[in-house]
């Protein structure tokens, strides 16, 4: 459904999260009734060595669970198919902070002041490449798609 709505990247992340949970449980038949707070906590603990997945994957599975609660349960009519929400007792850890990578001002000057190779073209491709690189650098690493 997410792919149909244009959320391709999110759909991929949700699929990766489900695959990881299935691998942990040892089955492709993941039933909501098997997702206890203890099971989920142990699964999250198994992800503890990752920097990002320990937060992203459980968050995706929790969102699937929340959506299922809304779609499958109907409190007004007394239809409760999912009786227990284990996520109320499960804590999802934060992802690790990324280390900032930076180059020195001198290295930056050296990079942009290098001589350009000779070209026989009317419009200098190396010069254009250097100018685009400098623009991206000065705009804080903006994606070129966002420049168009």
Secondary structure, DSSP 8 states (H G I E B T S, - for coil): -TTTTT-HHHHHHHHHHHHHHHHHHT-S---GGG--HHHHHHHHHHTTTSSSHHHHHHHHHHHHHHHHHHHH-BGGGTB-S----GGGG---------------HHHHHHHHTS------SSS-HHHHHHHHHHHHHHTTS--GGGG-
